Amino acid sequence: MNGKQLYNFYISKRNFTGGTEDTYAQYLTTLYFHVSYQLFPLLEKADELSKKLHIIEHDDDFYHDSYSTNDILFI
């Protein structure tokens, strides 16, 4: 699947139960809000590596309200 198909696949799991798939779907929706179409190649790479996307957590007291692709890693 390409990145857009992967995105649509994962967000189709959004069911508001708070489960693992639901949480990841919500997470991807948030990431898409921040990085838009740049998320798709990252999803393709994550799929190749059998990993999930994750936002790097910062160890400072500053609230980060926007993210870029540089803030995303594979876990």
PDB file of N, CA, C and O in Angstrom:
ATOM      1  N   MET A   1       0.839  -1.182   0.000  1.00  0.00           N
ATOM      2  CA  MET A   1       0.000   0.000   0.000  1.00  0.00           C
ATOM      3  C   MET A   1       0.886   1.249   0.000  1.00  0.00           C
ATOM      4  O   MET A   1       1.987   1.249   0.551  1.00  0.00           O
ATOM      5  N   ASN A   2       0.390   2.285  -0.617  1.00  0.00           N
ATOM      6  CA  ASN A   2       1.126   3.544  -0.563  1.00  0.00           C
ATOM      7  C   ASN A   2       0.759   4.284   0.729  1.00  0.00           C
ATOM      8  O   ASN A   2      -0.114   3.846   1.478  1.00  0.00           O
ATOM      9  N   GLY A   3       1.428   5.396   0.975  1.00  0.00           N
ATOM     10  CA  GLY A   3       1.247   6.121   2.225  1.00  0.00           C
ATOM     11  C   GLY A   3      -0.171   6.597   2.467  1.00  0.00           C
ATOM     12  O   GLY A   3      -0.674   6.514   3.588  1.00  0.00           O
ATOM     13  N   LYS A   4      -0.819   7.095   1.427  1.00  0.00           N
ATOM     14  CA  LYS A   4      -2.194   7.573   1.588  1.00  0.00           C
ATOM     15  C   LYS A   4      -3.133   6.414   1.911  1.00  0.00           C
ATOM     16  O   LYS A   4      -4.035   6.555   2.736  1.00  0.00           O
ATOM     17  N   GLN A   5      -2.924   5.275   1.266  1.00  0.00           N
ATOM     18  CA  GLN A   5      -3.737   4.094   1.554  1.00  0.00           C
ATOM     19  C   GLN A   5      -3.509   3.610   2.982  1.00  0.00           C
ATOM     20  O   GLN A   5      -4.456   3.231   3.671  1.00  0.00           O
ATOM     21  N   LEU A   6      -2.255   3.621   3.424  1.00  0.00           N
ATOM     22  CA  LEU A   6      -1.950   3.228   4.803  1.00  0.00           C
ATOM     23  C   LEU A   6      -2.627   4.173   5.791  1.00  0.00           C
ATOM     24  O   LEU A   6      -3.201   3.737   6.789  1.00  0.00           O
ATOM     25  N   TYR A   7      -2.553   5.463   5.504  1.00  0.00           N
ATOM     26  CA  TYR A   7      -3.199   6.449   6.373  1.00  0.00           C
ATOM     27  C   TYR A   7      -4.699   6.170   6.466  1.00  0.00           C
ATOM     28  O   TYR A   7      -5.256   6.123   7.562  1.00  0.00           O
ATOM     29  N   ASN A   8      -5.344   5.988   5.328  1.00  0.00           N
ATOM     30  CA  ASN A   8      -6.782   5.712   5.324  1.00  0.00           C
ATOM     31  C   ASN A   8      -7.108   4.402   6.031  1.00  0.00           C
ATOM     32  O   ASN A   8      -8.126   4.301   6.716  1.00  0.00           O
ATOM     33  N   PHE A   9      -6.250   3.403   5.870  1.00  0.00           N
ATOM     34  CA  PHE A   9      -6.446   2.122   6.552  1.00  0.00           C
ATOM     35  C   PHE A   9      -6.414   2.318   8.069  1.00  0.00           C
ATOM     36  O   PHE A   9      -7.302   1.853   8.784  1.00  0.00           O
ATOM     37  N   TYR A  10      -5.384   3.009   8.545  1.00  0.00           N
ATOM     38  CA  TYR A  10      -5.248   3.189   9.992  1.00  0.00           C
ATOM     39  C   TYR A  10      -6.339   4.077  10.577  1.00  0.00           C
ATOM     40  O   TYR A  10      -6.863   3.778  11.650  1.00  0.00           O
ATOM     41  N   ILE A  11      -6.692   5.162   9.892  1.00  0.00           N
ATOM     42  CA  ILE A  11      -7.719   6.028  10.475  1.00  0.00           C
ATOM     43  C   ILE A  11      -9.112   5.399  10.394  1.00  0.00           C
ATOM     44  O   ILE A  11     -10.024   5.829  11.100  1.00  0.00           O
ATOM     45  N   SER A  12      -9.281   4.393   9.547  1.00  0.00           N
ATOM     46  CA  SER A  12     -10.566   3.689   9.511  1.00  0.00           C
ATOM     47  C   SER A  12     -10.787   2.880  10.786  1.00  0.00           C
ATOM     48  O   SER A  12     -11.900   2.424  11.049  1.00  0.00           O
ATOM     49  N   LYS A  13      -9.735   2.702  11.572  1.00  0.00           N
ATOM     50  CA  LYS A  13      -9.821   1.954  12.829  1.00  0.00           C
ATOM     51  C   LYS A  13     -10.310   2.834  13.981  1.00  0.00           C
ATOM     52  O   LYS A  13     -10.492   2.349  15.098  1.00  0.00           O
ATOM     53  N   ARG A  14     -10.524   4.124  13.713  1.00  0.00           N
ATOM     54  CA  ARG A  14     -10.976   5.050  14.760  1.00  0.00           C
ATOM     55  C   ARG A  14     -12.392   4.690  15.164  1.00  0.00           C
ATOM     56  O   ARG A  14     -13.318   4.793  14.360  1.00  0.00           O
ATOM     57  N   ASN A  15     -12.565   4.260  16.428  1.00  0.00           N
ATOM     58  CA  ASN A  15     -13.890   3.859  16.898  1.00  0.00           C
ATOM     59  C   ASN A  15     -14.222   4.424  18.279  1.00  0.00           C
ATOM     60  O   ASN A  15     -15.250   4.076  18.859  1.00  0.00           O
ATOM     61  N   PHE A  16     -13.364   5.289  18.804  1.00  0.00           N
ATOM     62  CA  PHE A  16     -13.600   6.006  20.057  1.00  0.00           C
ATOM     63  C   PHE A  16     -13.710   5.091  21.274  1.00  0.00           C
ATOM     64  O   PHE A  16     -14.401   5.415  22.239  1.00  0.00           O
ATOM     65  N   THR A  17     -13.022   3.943  21.224  1.00  0.00           N
ATOM     66  CA  THR A  17     -13.021   3.018  22.361  1.00  0.00           C
ATOM     67  C   THR A  17     -11.820   3.229  23.269  1.00  0.00           C
ATOM     68  O   THR A  17     -11.814   2.767  24.409  1.00  0.00           O
ATOM     69  N   GLY A  18     -10.806   3.922  22.772  1.00  0.00           N
ATOM     70  CA  GLY A  18      -9.589   4.102  23.549  1.00  0.00           C
ATOM     71  C   GLY A  18      -8.632   2.937  23.417  1.00  0.00           C
ATOM     72  O   GLY A  18      -7.607   2.890  24.097  1.00  0.00           O
ATOM     73  N   GLY A  19      -8.961   1.988  22.537  1.00  0.00           N
ATOM     74  CA  GLY A  19      -8.100   0.835  22.311  1.00  0.00           C
ATOM     75  C   GLY A  19      -6.852   1.214  21.531  1.00  0.00           C
ATOM     76  O   GLY A  19      -6.696   2.359  21.105  1.00  0.00           O
ATOM     77  N   THR A  20      -5.973   0.250  21.350  1.00  0.00           N
ATOM     78  CA  THR A  20      -4.692   0.487  20.687  1.00  0.00           C
ATOM     79  C   THR A  20      -4.868   1.027  19.271  1.00  0.00           C
ATOM     80  O   THR A  20      -4.242   2.022  18.906  1.00  0.00           O
ATOM     81  N   GLU A  21      -5.713   0.382  18.472  1.00  0.00           N
ATOM     82  CA  GLU A  21      -5.916   0.834  17.091  1.00  0.00           C
ATOM     83  C   GLU A  21      -6.588   2.199  17.047  1.00  0.00           C
ATOM     84  O   GLU A  21      -6.244   3.040  16.215  1.00  0.00           O
ATOM     85  N   ASP A  22      -7.539   2.417  17.936  1.00  0.00           N
ATOM     86  CA  ASP A  22      -8.235   3.696  18.010  1.00  0.00           C
ATOM     87  C   ASP A  22      -7.265   4.815  18.376  1.00  0.00           C
ATOM     88  O   ASP A  22      -7.296   5.892  17.781  1.00  0.00           O
ATOM     89  N   THR A  23      -6.417   4.560  19.344  1.00  0.00           N
ATOM     90  CA  THR A  23      -5.441   5.554  19.784  1.00  0.00           C
ATOM     91  C   THR A  23      -4.456   5.891  18.673  1.00  0.00           C
ATOM     92  O   THR A  23      -4.130   7.060  18.466  1.00  0.00           O
ATOM     93  N   TYR A  24      -3.976   4.870  17.953  1.00  0.00           N
ATOM     94  CA  TYR A  24      -3.039   5.117  16.854  1.00  0.00           C
ATOM     95  C   TYR A  24      -3.719   5.894  15.726  1.00  0.00           C
ATOM     96  O   TYR A  24      -3.102   6.766  15.114  1.00  0.00           O
ATOM     97  N   ALA A  25      -4.977   5.584  15.451  1.00  0.00           N
ATOM     98  CA  ALA A  25      -5.725   6.320  14.427  1.00  0.00           C
ATOM     99  C   ALA A  25      -5.839   7.796  14.808  1.00  0.00           C
ATOM    100  O   ALA A  25      -5.666   8.673  13.962  1.00  0.00           O
ATOM    101  N   GLN A  26      -6.125   8.063  16.058  1.00  0.00           N
ATOM    102  CA  GLN A  26      -6.217   9.442  16.528  1.00  0.00           C
ATOM    103  C   GLN A  26      -4.853  10.127  16.435  1.00  0.00           C
ATOM    104  O   GLN A  26      -4.758  11.290  16.043  1.00  0.00           O
ATOM    105  N   TYR A  27      -3.819   9.404  16.792  1.00  0.00           N
ATOM    106  CA  TYR A  27      -2.448   9.907  16.744  1.00  0.00           C
ATOM    107  C   TYR A  27      -2.067  10.302  15.317  1.00  0.00           C
ATOM    108  O   TYR A  27      -1.494  11.369  15.094  1.00  0.00           O
ATOM    109  N   LEU A  28      -2.387   9.437  14.355  1.00  0.00           N
ATOM    110  CA  LEU A  28      -2.070   9.731  12.956  1.00  0.00           C
ATOM    111  C   LEU A  28      -2.854  10.935  12.442  1.00  0.00           C
ATOM    112  O   LEU A  28      -2.341  11.724  11.649  1.00  0.00           O
ATOM    113  N   THR A  29      -4.078  11.068  12.891  1.00  0.00           N
ATOM    114  CA  THR A  29      -4.875  12.228  12.504  1.00  0.00           C
ATOM    115  C   THR A  29      -4.210  13.512  12.997  1.00  0.00           C
ATOM    116  O   THR A  29      -4.164  14.511  12.279  1.00  0.00           O
ATOM    117  N   THR A  30      -3.702  13.476  14.216  1.00  0.00           N
ATOM    118  CA  THR A  30      -2.986  14.625  14.773  1.00  0.00           C
ATOM    119  C   THR A  30      -1.716  14.908  13.980  1.00  0.00           C
ATOM    120  O   THR A  30      -1.428  16.057  13.647  1.00  0.00           O
ATOM    121  N   LEU A  31      -0.957  13.854  13.680  1.00  0.00           N
ATOM    122  CA  LEU A  31       0.270  14.034  12.899  1.00  0.00           C
ATOM    123  C   LEU A  31      -0.038  14.621  11.526  1.00  0.00           C
ATOM    124  O   LEU A  31       0.678  15.502  11.050  1.00  0.00           O
ATOM    125  N   TYR A  32      -1.098  14.136  10.893  1.00  0.00           N
ATOM    126  CA  TYR A  32      -1.467  14.649   9.575  1.00  0.00           C
ATOM    127  C   TYR A  32      -1.809  16.139   9.649  1.00  0.00           C
ATOM    128  O   TYR A  32      -1.485  16.906   8.743  1.00  0.00           O
ATOM    129  N   PHE A  33      -2.460  16.532  10.727  1.00  0.00           N
ATOM    130  CA  PHE A  33      -2.784  17.946  10.920  1.00  0.00           C
ATOM    131  C   PHE A  33      -1.514  18.800  10.917  1.00  0.00           C
ATOM    132  O   PHE A  33      -1.518  19.926  10.421  1.00  0.00           O
ATOM    133  N   HIS A  34      -0.437  18.259  11.469  1.00  0.00           N
ATOM    134  CA  HIS A  34       0.810  19.018  11.590  1.00  0.00           C
ATOM    135  C   HIS A  34       1.692  18.954  10.345  1.00  0.00           C
ATOM    136  O   HIS A  34       2.292  19.960   9.965  1.00  0.00           O
ATOM    137  N   VAL A  35       1.780  17.789   9.704  1.00  0.00           N
ATOM    138  CA  VAL A  35       2.742  17.637   8.602  1.00  0.00           C
ATOM    139  C   VAL A  35       2.088  17.341   7.252  1.00  0.00           C
ATOM    140  O   VAL A  35       2.781  17.239   6.240  1.00  0.00           O
ATOM    141  N   SER A  36       0.777  17.206   7.231  1.00  0.00           N
ATOM    142  CA  SER A  36       0.016  17.000   6.003  1.00  0.00           C
ATOM    143  C   SER A  36       0.540  15.811   5.190  1.00  0.00           C
ATOM    144  O   SER A  36       0.845  14.755   5.745  1.00  0.00           O
ATOM    145  N   TYR A  37       0.638  15.993   3.886  1.00  0.00           N
ATOM    146  CA  TYR A  37       1.011  14.899   2.986  1.00  0.00           C
ATOM    147  C   TYR A  37       2.413  14.352   3.254  1.00  0.00           C
ATOM    148  O   TYR A  37       2.740  13.259   2.791  1.00  0.00           O
ATOM    149  N   GLN A  38       3.239  15.081   3.984  1.00  0.00           N
ATOM    150  CA  GLN A  38       4.581  14.595   4.310  1.00  0.00           C
ATOM    151  C   GLN A  38       4.530  13.368   5.223  1.00  0.00           C
ATOM    152  O   GLN A  38       5.535  12.682   5.409  1.00  0.00           O
ATOM    153  N   LEU A  39       3.368  13.103   5.782  1.00  0.00           N
ATOM    154  CA  LEU A  39       3.188  11.925   6.627  1.00  0.00           C
ATOM    155  C   LEU A  39       3.220  10.638   5.807  1.00  0.00           C
ATOM    156  O   LEU A  39       3.645   9.599   6.311  1.00  0.00           O
ATOM    157  N   PHE A  40       2.782  10.692   4.561  1.00  0.00           N
ATOM    158  CA  PHE A  40       2.633   9.479   3.753  1.00  0.00           C
ATOM    159  C   PHE A  40       3.934   8.707   3.536  1.00  0.00           C
ATOM    160  O   PHE A  40       3.939   7.489   3.715  1.00  0.00           O
ATOM    161  N   PRO A  41       5.034   9.356   3.159  1.00  0.00           N
ATOM    162  CA  PRO A  41       6.284   8.597   3.015  1.00  0.00           C
ATOM    163  C   PRO A  41       6.759   7.996   4.344  1.00  0.00           C
ATOM    164  O   PRO A  41       7.366   6.925   4.369  1.00  0.00           O
ATOM    165  N   LEU A  42       6.476   8.694   5.439  1.00  0.00           N
ATOM    166  CA  LEU A  42       6.850   8.160   6.749  1.00  0.00           C
ATOM    167  C   LEU A  42       6.050   6.904   7.074  1.00  0.00           C
ATOM    168  O   LEU A  42       6.580   5.956   7.653  1.00  0.00           O
ATOM    169  N   LEU A  43       4.784   6.902   6.703  1.00  0.00           N
ATOM    170  CA  LEU A  43       3.961   5.709   6.912  1.00  0.00           C
ATOM    171  C   LEU A  43       4.454   4.543   6.064  1.00  0.00           C
ATOM    172  O   LEU A  43       4.458   3.399   6.518  1.00  0.00           O
ATOM    173  N   GLU A  44       4.867   4.830   4.842  1.00  0.00           N
ATOM    174  CA  GLU A  44       5.409   3.777   3.979  1.00  0.00           C
ATOM    175  C   GLU A  44       6.672   3.183   4.586  1.00  0.00           C
ATOM    176  O   GLU A  44       6.847   1.965   4.605  1.00  0.00           O
ATOM    177  N   LYS A  45       7.549   4.046   5.079  1.00  0.00           N
ATOM    178  CA  LYS A  45       8.797   3.580   5.699  1.00  0.00           C
ATOM    179  C   LYS A  45       8.497   2.778   6.967  1.00  0.00           C
ATOM    180  O   LYS A  45       9.101   1.730   7.196  1.00  0.00           O
ATOM    181  N   ALA A  46       7.580   3.261   7.780  1.00  0.00           N
ATOM    182  CA  ALA A  46       7.201   2.541   8.998  1.00  0.00           C
ATOM    183  C   ALA A  46       6.641   1.167   8.652  1.00  0.00           C
ATOM    184  O   ALA A  46       6.928   0.185   9.336  1.00  0.00           O
ATOM    185  N   ASP A  47       5.848   1.099   7.597  1.00  0.00           N
ATOM    186  CA  ASP A  47       5.281  -0.178   7.166  1.00  0.00           C
ATOM    187  C   ASP A  47       6.382  -1.136   6.725  1.00  0.00           C
ATOM    188  O   ASP A  47       6.345  -2.321   7.057  1.00  0.00           O
ATOM    189  N   GLU A  48       7.359  -0.629   5.981  1.00  0.00           N
ATOM    190  CA  GLU A  48       8.497  -1.450   5.545  1.00  0.00           C
ATOM    191  C   GLU A  48       9.269  -2.008   6.737  1.00  0.00           C
ATOM    192  O   GLU A  48       9.735  -3.147   6.711  1.00  0.00           O
ATOM    193  N   LEU A  49       9.399  -1.194   7.778  1.00  0.00           N
ATOM    194  CA  LEU A  49      10.170  -1.578   8.960  1.00  0.00           C
ATOM    195  C   LEU A  49       9.334  -2.310  10.014  1.00  0.00           C
ATOM    196  O   LEU A  49       9.853  -2.726  11.050  1.00  0.00           O
ATOM    197  N   SER A  50       8.025  -2.461   9.736  1.00  0.00           N
ATOM    198  CA  SER A  50       7.080  -3.043  10.709  1.00  0.00           C
ATOM    199  C   SER A  50       7.100  -2.261  12.020  1.00  0.00           C
ATOM    200  O   SER A  50       7.141  -2.839  13.106  1.00  0.00           O
ATOM    201  N   LYS A  51       7.071  -0.941  11.894  1.00  0.00           N
ATOM    202  CA  LYS A  51       7.103  -0.065  13.067  1.00  0.00           C
ATOM    203  C   LYS A  51       5.930   0.905  13.018  1.00  0.00           C
ATOM    204  O   LYS A  51       5.203   0.976  12.027  1.00  0.00           O
ATOM    205  N   LYS A  52       5.762   1.643  14.097  1.00  0.00           N
ATOM    206  CA  LYS A  52       4.740   2.681  14.199  1.00  0.00           C
ATOM    207  C   LYS A  52       5.434   4.034  14.301  1.00  0.00           C
ATOM    208  O   LYS A  52       6.603   4.120  14.677  1.00  0.00           O
ATOM    209  N   LEU A  53       4.707   5.074  13.965  1.00  0.00           N
ATOM    210  CA  LEU A  53       5.242   6.428  14.085  1.00  0.00           C
ATOM    211  C   LEU A  53       5.029   6.935  15.505  1.00  0.00           C
ATOM    212  O   LEU A  53       4.052   6.584  16.167  1.00  0.00           O
ATOM    213  N   HIS A  54       5.948   7.753  15.953  1.00  0.00           N
ATOM    214  CA  HIS A  54       5.880   8.300  17.307  1.00  0.00           C
ATOM    215  C   HIS A  54       6.510   9.691  17.308  1.00  0.00           C
ATOM    216  O   HIS A  54       7.485   9.938  16.598  1.00  0.00           O
ATOM    217  N   ILE A  55       5.957  10.586  18.097  1.00  0.00           N
ATOM    218  CA  ILE A  55       6.521  11.930  18.232  1.00  0.00           C
ATOM    219  C   ILE A  55       7.599  11.900  19.307  1.00  0.00           C
ATOM    220  O   ILE A  55       7.405  11.338  20.385  1.00  0.00           O
ATOM    221  N   ILE A  56       8.726  12.507  19.000  1.00  0.00           N
ATOM    222  CA  ILE A  56       9.814  12.619  19.968  1.00  0.00           C
ATOM    223  C   ILE A  56       9.342  13.498  21.124  1.00  0.00           C
ATOM    224  O   ILE A  56       8.841  14.603  20.917  1.00  0.00           O
ATOM    225  N   GLU A  57       9.507  12.995  22.325  1.00  0.00           N
ATOM    226  CA  GLU A  57       9.135  13.779  23.501  1.00  0.00           C
ATOM    227  C   GLU A  57      10.321  14.622  23.937  1.00  0.00           C
ATOM    228  O   GLU A  57      11.449  14.137  24.025  1.00  0.00           O
ATOM    229  N   HIS A  58      10.051  15.877  24.204  1.00  0.00           N
ATOM    230  CA  HIS A  58      11.099  16.809  24.612  1.00  0.00           C
ATOM    231  C   HIS A  58      11.174  16.860  26.135  1.00  0.00           C
ATOM    232  O   HIS A  58      10.154  16.777  26.820  1.00  0.00           O
ATOM    233  N   ASP A  59      12.373  16.995  26.648  1.00  0.00           N
ATOM    234  CA  ASP A  59      12.592  16.997  28.091  1.00  0.00           C
ATOM    235  C   ASP A  59      12.605  18.396  28.695  1.00  0.00           C
ATOM    236  O   ASP A  59      13.200  18.615  29.750  1.00  0.00           O
ATOM    237  N   ASP A  60      11.965  19.319  28.041  1.00  0.00           N
ATOM    238  CA  ASP A  60      11.953  20.673  28.591  1.00  0.00           C
ATOM    239  C   ASP A  60      10.550  21.026  29.070  1.00  0.00           C
ATOM    240  O   ASP A  60       9.607  20.259  28.876  1.00  0.00           O
ATOM    241  N   ASP A  61      10.422  22.162  29.680  1.00  0.00           N
ATOM    242  CA  ASP A  61       9.136  22.600  30.222  1.00  0.00           C
ATOM    243  C   ASP A  61       8.296  23.358  29.204  1.00  0.00           C
ATOM    244  O   ASP A  61       7.180  23.784  29.502  1.00  0.00           O
ATOM    245  N   PHE A  62       8.831  23.523  28.016  1.00  0.00           N
ATOM    246  CA  PHE A  62       8.139  24.262  26.969  1.00  0.00           C
ATOM    247  C   PHE A  62       7.072  23.377  26.329  1.00  0.00           C
ATOM    248  O   PHE A  62       7.343  22.228  25.980  1.00  0.00           O
ATOM    249  N   TYR A  63       5.875  23.905  26.177  1.00  0.00           N
ATOM    250  CA  TYR A  63       4.788  23.173  25.537  1.00  0.00           C
ATOM    251  C   TYR A  63       4.954  23.257  24.020  1.00  0.00           C
ATOM    252  O   TYR A  63       4.990  24.351  23.456  1.00  0.00           O
ATOM    253  N   HIS A  64       5.053  22.125  23.373  1.00  0.00           N
ATOM    254  CA  HIS A  64       5.220  22.078  21.919  1.00  0.00           C
ATOM    255  C   HIS A  64       3.846  21.911  21.275  1.00  0.00           C
ATOM    256  O   HIS A  64       3.197  20.876  21.428  1.00  0.00           O
ATOM    257  N   ASP A  65       3.420  22.927  20.564  1.00  0.00           N
ATOM    258  CA  ASP A  65       2.093  22.870  19.959  1.00  0.00           C
ATOM    259  C   ASP A  65       2.123  22.662  18.452  1.00  0.00           C
ATOM    260  O   ASP A  65       1.079  22.669  17.800  1.00  0.00           O
ATOM    261  N   SER A  66       3.304  22.481  17.906  1.00  0.00           N
ATOM    262  CA  SER A  66       3.394  22.129  16.491  1.00  0.00           C
ATOM    263  C   SER A  66       4.572  21.184  16.298  1.00  0.00           C
ATOM    264  O   SER A  66       5.553  21.224  17.041  1.00  0.00           O
ATOM    265  N   TYR A  67       4.455  20.346  15.299  1.00  0.00           N
ATOM    266  CA  TYR A  67       5.468  19.337  15.030  1.00  0.00           C
ATOM    267  C   TYR A  67       5.816  19.344  13.552  1.00  0.00           C
ATOM    268  O   TYR A  67       5.019  19.757  12.710  1.00  0.00           O
ATOM    269  N   SER A  68       7.016  18.883  13.254  1.00  0.00           N
ATOM    270  CA  SER A  68       7.444  18.720  11.869  1.00  0.00           C
ATOM    271  C   SER A  68       7.869  17.266  11.689  1.00  0.00           C
ATOM    272  O   SER A  68       7.848  16.485  12.639  1.00  0.00           O
ATOM    273  N   THR A  69       8.248  16.915  10.488  1.00  0.00           N
ATOM    274  CA  THR A  69       8.698  15.540  10.241  1.00  0.00           C
ATOM    275  C   THR A  69       9.957  15.224  11.040  1.00  0.00           C
ATOM    276  O   THR A  69      10.243  14.055  11.298  1.00  0.00           O
ATOM    277  N   ASN A  70      10.709  16.239  11.433  1.00  0.00           N
ATOM    278  CA  ASN A  70      11.909  16.022  12.246  1.00  0.00           C
ATOM    279  C   ASN A  70      11.576  15.556  13.658  1.00  0.00           C
ATOM    280  O   ASN A  70      12.443  15.038  14.362  1.00  0.00           O
ATOM    281  N   ASP A  71      10.334  15.735  14.072  1.00  0.00           N
ATOM    282  CA  ASP A  71       9.904  15.339  15.412  1.00  0.00           C
ATOM    283  C   ASP A  71       9.311  13.930  15.447  1.00  0.00           C
ATOM    284  O   ASP A  71       8.847  13.477  16.493  1.00  0.00           O
ATOM    285  N   ILE A  72       9.327  13.240  14.310  1.00  0.00           N
ATOM    286  CA  ILE A  72       8.693  11.922  14.220  1.00  0.00           C
ATOM    287  C   ILE A  72       9.757  10.847  14.083  1.00  0.00           C
ATOM    288  O   ILE A  72      10.698  10.978  13.301  1.00  0.00           O
ATOM    289  N   LEU A  73       9.592   9.785  14.855  1.00  0.00           N
ATOM    290  CA  LEU A  73      10.509   8.649  14.746  1.00  0.00           C
ATOM    291  C   LEU A  73       9.718   7.352  14.631  1.00  0.00           C
ATOM    292  O   LEU A  73       8.495   7.337  14.771  1.00  0.00           O
ATOM    293  N   PHE A  74      10.435   6.273  14.376  1.00  0.00           N
ATOM    294  CA  PHE A  74       9.824   4.950  14.224  1.00  0.00           C
ATOM    295  C   PHE A  74      10.078   4.130  15.481  1.00  0.00           C
ATOM    296  O   PHE A  74      11.211   4.048  15.955  1.00  0.00           O
ATOM    297  N   ILE A  75       9.025   3.526  16.021  1.00  0.00           N
ATOM    298  CA  ILE A  75       9.215   2.633  17.170  1.00  0.00           C
ATOM    299  C   ILE A  75       8.541   1.301  16.907  1.00  0.00           C
ATOM    300  O   ILE A  75       8.586   0.410  17.755  1.00  0.00           O
TER     301      ILE A  75
END
